[in-house]
Amino acid sequence: MDLLSAYSKRLDLVSSLVNAMDLLRSEERWAALRRSVRSDCAPRVWRISDRLDEAAVSTLIASYRSGVTAVELAKRFDISKSSVKRILRERSVRRRALGR
């Protein structure tokens, strides 16, 4: 109780507290403004189905069946190797053994 009464009525600390609270409020306001501003950059497209149409997927599968490697297809279609493997798996394309 003695500590509470000793520190609760210090006017010099009250002004510091008010200044700190004002600063926090202004920071929160700026943070909200920063979050609400949209970028001028075009949004990135993440889904493979949005990046490759059915014709491109058919070309990818035909190329794979003709002997092109998954790494080469990934570079050609600008997707990851795991995306190439996922497309092949979803279309029930039999994968080649390593080294073939």
Backbone as CSV, one residue per row, in Angstrom:
resi,resn,N_x,N_y,N_z,CA_x,CA_y,CA_z,C_x,C_y,C_z
1,MET,0.807,-1.187,0.000,0.000,0.000,0.000,0.855,1.257,0.000
2,ASP,1.987,1.233,0.671,2.832,2.418,0.732,3.392,2.764,-0.642
3,LEU,3.760,1.752,-1.421,4.276,2.007,-2.758,3.215,2.639,-3.646
4,LEU,2.003,2.136,-3.552,0.919,2.660,-4.370,0.655,4.124,-4.063
5,SER,0.604,4.457,-2.814,0.350,5.855,-2.459,1.543,6.743,-2.794
6,ALA,2.735,6.200,-2.761,3.920,6.999,-3.041,4.054,7.334,-4.526
7,TYR,3.622,6.421,-5.411,3.836,6.621,-6.835,2.580,6.982,-7.615
8,SER,1.404,6.894,-7.033,0.189,7.096,-7.799,-0.140,8.552,-8.056
9,LYS,0.474,9.495,-7.338,0.133,10.899,-7.509,1.321,11.735,-7.988
10,ARG,2.179,11.142,-8.778,3.340,11.875,-9.273,2.991,12.511,-10.612
11,LEU,2.791,13.795,-10.616,2.388,14.496,-11.825,3.474,14.495,-12.890
12,ASP,4.734,14.441,-12.486,5.803,14.403,-13.479,5.764,13.101,-14.280
13,LEU,5.305,12.023,-13.644,5.184,10.751,-14.355,3.932,10.706,-15.215
14,VAL,2.913,11.431,-14.826,1.671,11.438,-15.588,1.912,12.030,-16.975
15,SER,2.650,13.111,-17.066,2.914,13.713,-18.378,3.720,12.759,-19.264
16,SER,4.656,12.026,-18.685,5.419,11.042,-19.461,4.517,9.923,-19.949
17,LEU,3.609,9.507,-19.098,2.667,8.455,-19.467,1.739,8.923,-20.586
18,VAL,1.251,10.138,-20.484,0.383,10.683,-21.529,1.129,10.778,-22.847
19,ASN,2.374,11.245,-22.812,3.184,11.314,-24.031,3.408,9.937,-24.649
20,ALA,3.667,8.954,-23.801,3.881,7.590,-24.292,2.611,7.042,-24.920
21,MET,1.463,7.319,-24.301,0.198,6.836,-24.852,-0.120,7.521,-26.179
22,ASP,0.163,8.804,-26.285,-0.047,9.517,-27.549,0.831,8.937,-28.653
23,LEU,2.067,8.630,-28.304,2.983,8.039,-29.272,2.474,6.678,-29.740
24,LEU,2.002,5.873,-28.797,1.456,4.563,-29.163,0.236,4.705,-30.064
25,ARG,-0.632,5.631,-29.746,-1.819,5.837,-30.576,-1.428,6.261,-31.987
26,SER,-0.459,7.148,-32.094,-0.035,7.588,-33.424,0.626,6.440,-34.184
27,GLU,1.409,5.605,-33.501,2.021,4.442,-34.146,0.959,3.463,-34.626
28,GLU,-0.073,3.241,-33.812,-1.150,2.343,-34.224,-1.874,2.891,-35.446
29,ARG,-2.062,4.200,-35.462,-2.729,4.822,-36.598,-1.891,4.660,-37.865
30,TRP,-0.581,4.888,-37.765,0.289,4.725,-38.926,0.358,3.272,-39.378
31,ALA,0.370,2.358,-38.424,0.404,0.932,-38.781,-0.865,0.549,-39.537
32,ALA,-2.000,1.065,-39.102,-3.259,0.777,-39.790,-3.243,1.355,-41.199
33,LEU,-2.674,2.535,-41.363,-2.593,3.127,-42.690,-1.654,2.344,-43.598
34,ARG,-0.542,1.893,-43.033,0.404,1.115,-43.839,-0.215,-0.182,-44.311
35,ARG,-1.025,-0.816,-43.459,-1.650,-2.076,-43.839,-2.724,-1.883,-44.904
36,SER,-3.364,-0.731,-44.913,-4.474,-0.536,-45.828,-4.034,-0.084,-47.221
37,VAL,-2.779,0.311,-47.379,-2.301,0.774,-48.672,-2.007,-0.432,-49.549
38,ARG,-2.550,-0.409,-50.759,-2.335,-1.516,-51.684,-1.070,-1.281,-52.489
39,SER,-0.440,-2.334,-52.862,0.778,-2.255,-53.657,0.433,-1.971,-55.115
40,ASP,1.350,-1.308,-55.810,1.162,-1.059,-57.230,1.522,-2.282,-58.072
41,CYS,2.145,-3.266,-57.443,2.539,-4.472,-58.160,1.312,-5.343,-58.440
42,ALA,1.392,-6.063,-59.528,0.316,-7.001,-59.849,0.332,-8.138,-58.834
43,PRO,-0.826,-8.650,-58.445,-0.842,-9.754,-57.482,-0.221,-11.008,-58.089
44,ARG,0.473,-11.751,-57.263,1.105,-12.977,-57.736,0.081,-14.088,-57.814
45,VAL,0.220,-14.900,-58.823,-0.681,-16.029,-59.015,0.049,-17.266,-58.521
46,TRP,-0.549,-17.942,-57.572,0.126,-19.073,-56.939,-0.344,-20.418,-57.475
47,ARG,-1.613,-20.541,-57.787,-2.123,-21.851,-58.195,-1.643,-22.218,-59.592
48,ILE,-1.255,-23.464,-59.748,-0.795,-23.957,-61.043,-1.927,-23.860,-62.056
49,SER,-3.150,-24.135,-61.635,-4.285,-24.086,-62.560,-4.526,-22.680,-63.088
50,ASP,-4.094,-21.664,-62.353,-4.212,-20.289,-62.831,-3.067,-19.911,-63.768
51,ARG,-1.946,-20.599,-63.635,-0.787,-20.275,-64.464,-0.716,-21.094,-65.738
52,LEU,-1.201,-22.340,-65.686,-1.147,-23.216,-66.858,-2.568,-23.614,-67.253
53,ASP,-2.901,-23.379,-68.512,-4.216,-23.835,-68.977,-4.129,-25.309,-69.347
54,GLU,-5.244,-25.876,-69.749,-5.291,-27.312,-70.029,-4.401,-27.671,-71.218
55,ALA,-4.288,-26.785,-72.192,-3.429,-27.050,-73.348,-1.957,-27.124,-72.926
56,ALA,-1.547,-26.228,-72.016,-0.167,-26.255,-71.534,0.112,-27.518,-70.736
57,VAL,-0.869,-27.960,-69.942,-0.706,-29.196,-69.168,-0.587,-30.390,-70.117
58,SER,-1.394,-30.399,-71.175,-1.310,-31.488,-72.162,0.050,-31.487,-72.853
59,THR,0.565,-30.306,-73.166,1.895,-30.194,-73.774,2.968,-30.685,-72.814
60,LEU,2.838,-30.322,-71.531,3.791,-30.763,-70.518,3.807,-32.287,-70.438
61,ILE,2.631,-32.903,-70.409,2.539,-34.371,-70.302,3.121,-35.029,-71.549
62,ALA,2.789,-34.507,-72.729,3.318,-35.078,-73.971,4.834,-34.957,-74.019
63,SER,5.357,-33.825,-73.577,6.808,-33.639,-73.562,7.475,-34.611,-72.595
64,TYR,6.854,-34.809,-71.440,7.412,-35.745,-70.460,7.426,-37.157,-71.027
65,ARG,6.330,-37.538,-71.679,6.254,-38.888,-72.257,7.249,-39.067,-73.397
66,SER,7.635,-37.970,-74.049,8.606,-38.078,-75.146,10.048,-38.070,-74.654
67,GLY,10.259,-37.898,-73.330,11.600,-38.029,-72.783,12.183,-36.791,-72.128
68,VAL,11.468,-35.678,-72.129,11.974,-34.469,-71.486,11.911,-34.673,-69.969
69,THR,12.952,-34.254,-69.265,12.994,-34.464,-67.817,12.083,-33.474,-67.091
70,ALA,11.755,-33.815,-65.850,10.906,-32.949,-65.030,11.586,-31.609,-64.754
71,VAL,12.905,-31.622,-64.593,13.646,-30.381,-64.346,13.567,-29.465,-65.568
72,GLU,13.734,-30.042,-66.758,13.641,-29.242,-67.982,12.236,-28.685,-68.164
73,LEU,11.225,-29.473,-67.848,9.840,-29.002,-67.964,9.550,-27.887,-66.956
74,ALA,10.103,-28.028,-65.779,9.908,-26.986,-64.766,10.482,-25.659,-65.249
75,LYS,11.653,-25.698,-65.848,12.259,-24.472,-66.380,11.445,-23.925,-67.553
76,ARG,11.018,-24.802,-68.423,10.284,-24.375,-69.621,8.949,-23.719,-69.269
77,PHE,8.240,-24.280,-68.286,6.922,-23.766,-67.924,6.966,-22.813,-66.734
78,ASP,8.163,-22.521,-66.232,8.364,-21.594,-65.118,7.577,-22.010,-63.869
79,ILE,7.694,-23.276,-63.536,7.091,-23.824,-62.317,8.148,-24.675,-61.626
80,SER,7.846,-25.141,-60.431,8.817,-25.958,-59.698,8.762,-27.414,-60.167
81,LYS,9.820,-28.133,-59.861,9.874,-29.552,-60.202,8.773,-30.313,-59.469
82,SER,8.509,-29.931,-58.217,7.447,-30.608,-57.468,6.079,-30.356,-58.101
83,SER,5.881,-29.190,-58.714,4.623,-28.917,-59.412,4.491,-29.798,-60.650
84,VAL,5.595,-29.989,-61.350,5.577,-30.888,-62.506,5.202,-32.290,-62.045
85,LYS,5.837,-32.757,-60.966,5.543,-34.104,-60.467,4.097,-34.215,-60.004
86,ARG,3.561,-33.157,-59.387,2.169,-33.177,-58.945,1.216,-33.259,-60.134
87,ILE,1.494,-32.494,-61.188,0.652,-32.543,-62.392,0.667,-33.946,-62.983
88,LEU,1.838,-34.540,-63.066,1.951,-35.901,-63.610,1.197,-36.902,-62.744
89,ARG,1.322,-36.778,-61.438,0.642,-37.691,-60.533,-0.875,-37.532,-60.625
90,GLU,-1.364,-36.290,-60.666,-2.805,-36.052,-60.740,-3.407,-36.537,-62.056
91,ARG,-2.595,-36.590,-63.116,-3.081,-37.055,-64.416,-2.740,-38.526,-64.647
92,SER,-2.273,-39.209,-63.596,-1.939,-40.644,-63.621,-0.897,-40.979,-64.690
93,VAL,0.069,-40.108,-64.856,1.165,-40.362,-65.789,2.231,-41.139,-65.039
94,ARG,2.622,-42.244,-65.620,3.628,-43.085,-64.970,4.986,-42.401,-65.038
95,ARG,5.628,-42.313,-63.896,6.946,-41.656,-63.823,8.030,-42.615,-64.279
96,ARG,9.046,-42.050,-64.899,10.186,-42.841,-65.341,11.115,-43.100,-64.165
97,ALA,11.879,-44.154,-64.262,12.901,-44.433,-63.254,14.031,-43.420,-63.422
98,LEU,14.769,-43.181,-62.367,15.900,-42.258,-62.432,16.929,-42.742,-63.444
99,GLY,17.487,-41.829,-64.195,18.524,-42.184,-65.160,17.990,-42.574,-66.516
100,ARG,16.691,-42.573,-66.713,16.127,-42.929,-68.026,15.644,-41.724,-68.759
